[in-house]
Amino acid sequence: MRAFALYDPAKQELFCSRDRLGKKPFYYYFDGSQFIFSSEIKGILEHKELKINIKENIDSEALDFYFTMGYIPSPWTIYKNIKKLEARHSLKLKIEN
């Protein structure tokens, strides 16, 4: 089980990855300028200034999945700007100053 993030200061890149079975969760928020990640959604919701936890940010497509299938599949979450990294997937983010 693993989910991790590595930052390479020389290349100014952040590399994030999740295990192949998807046991360890990896949630991230990205709005084009801010990137926040956590193993739980509540870690991202702690950033009160983002005002994520409001009715307008509920993802209607994810809600439909929940009522149809009984769960929300990756990469969706209940919130619009919070995604779940899928099992066996990685992401690379170039950080520009």
Beta strands, then each sheet from edge to edge (+ up, - down):
strand 1: 3-8
strand 2: 13-18
strand 3: 27-30
strand 4: 35-38
strand 5: 82-84
strand 6: 90-94
sheet 1: 1+ 2- 6+
sheet 2: 4+ 3- 5+
end
